[in-house]
Amino acid sequence: MENTKIIEALKKTPIFAKSSDESLASLLKSAIQKTVQAGTKIVEKGQSGLGFYLILQGKADVMSGGKKLAEFGEGSFFGELSVIDGAPRTADVVAKTETTCLVLSQWAMRSIIGTHPEIALSMLEELAHRLRVTDETHNRCS
């Protein structure tokens, strides 16, 4: 996918919506694109997590213990916890369709967060949302 289309896609996501085109173009210099086929694990639970992933095209399921926890589509991101603390992945993310992700290393993402604190705030808002959804789901099942 060409950079102008990637920048357009990034601006549609909550965490990059407030970033300038110049900032996003700079971010792309540190990123790679990874395309995987349906059924392929993009990340694996328990493995070291040193990258942040943003789905540019396709869909993926978040799985743990044989259970589907969530479905991610275009504009969804994952790996933010590992970027923050470097701990192992907490779930598998498996491509449901052919999926293309923008991948940023931990050091690149930390650098971007350092120079663009609005991205960190947007990531925290999304983490809080995910935690609330998880709590609601857990409370319904209890």
Summary of the structure (lengths in Angstrom):
residues: 142
radius of gyration: 14.8
end to end distance: 44.2
largest distance: 47.7
contacts: 413
relative contact order: 0.20
helix: 42%
strand: 30%
